[in-house]
Amino acid sequence: MAAEVEAAEEVVAASGGEGEGGQKVPHRLERKWTFWFDNQSKPKQGAAWGTSLRKVYTFDTVEEFWCLYDQIFRPSKLPANADFHCFKTGIEPKWEDPECANGGKWSVTCGRKGTLDNMWLDTLMALIGEQFDESEEICGVVASVRQRQDKLALWTKTATNEAVQMSIGKKWKEVIDCNDKIVYSFHDDSRREKSSRGGRYSV
């Protein structure tokens, strides 16, 4: 993984255009993205969900992304019961956010930290690189580190639009090179603690 990051950084450095006076011109992304961190390992008694969620950093250039990822935002560095989120700026990674309220998520589980790191990075690059045809439908991605099994979840806006969700799910499986079945669950079902047989859609 370190070699891949270094290679990518070298590509960014080598391809950087120069402005007046020889200054490097940063590579702007299509939109701004924000990293969030949530450590649920030590919740305060009676605290509502989301109270430990913290906005950490907003970025909008390729260079900022690689610096942040390499130094901080790698799931294998997280303690158990912690989450990293990367969402479009302006959308909070909560069910209550207006952009997420009618949405849901595709989920995949990971047995090894290295696998989670790889899938997280591949997903981040696909998101900031606008590789999804339905990019406007995507809210963000969450990497969750747990004692038994880690999980990655891709949040989307309109859960009831099955055709769009299926298209996103198929593309995401390609992005993370996943051969196992992945399932899509509605946030509404999660709120009501209804499993809906493990998910509404699957690919």
Phi, psi and omega in degrees: 000318180300321180295321180295318180296315180298319179297316180296320179296323179295321178296315179299314182296318183290328184268358183295126178285164180243138177266198179296141179077012177078011180283141179291137178261120181294150179271106183287141174274168180295330182209170177272146177232152181232132173273137176235154178228139180221118178250106183263013183287335180230064181290143176286142183301129179080001181287140179286155178299140178095351182290338179266001180287130183230133172284129186253309185201139175250135182225156177214020174228156178299320183295318178298318181302310184294323178297314181295314182297313185295323185272327192228303199272064176239124186304328182295347178271355184278149171284165178299147180070023176248155180230141166253137175236143168229109184236157174303137180300132183104348177247122176274140180285063179224149176302327186286342180299135182306326181287337183257342191305323181256019185255201180195199183207144167273139183229145174221139179261154182228136180271338184234145181299321180297322178295317179298315178302314181297314182292322177299311181295315180300320180292316179301315181295323178293323181290306184289338177270005177055047183277346180273132177299327181259044186300330180291340182276346185268135178267313182168190183227148181233129172255121183243121179262124182229163183301313187267317185207129179278162183216148174237135182226131178255113184272137178231170191271318191242090186299326186283348179275085187299319182300316179293316181296320179295321178297316179296316181299316180296317179296319182296320178300322177294316183300315184266004178055053183255129179260345180280159177291137174241152185238154179247128179240146177279140175300325179301319179295319180296319179299321183269006180059035174258123182283337183051046179057035175091353179154156181275320180235162175207150176223000000 
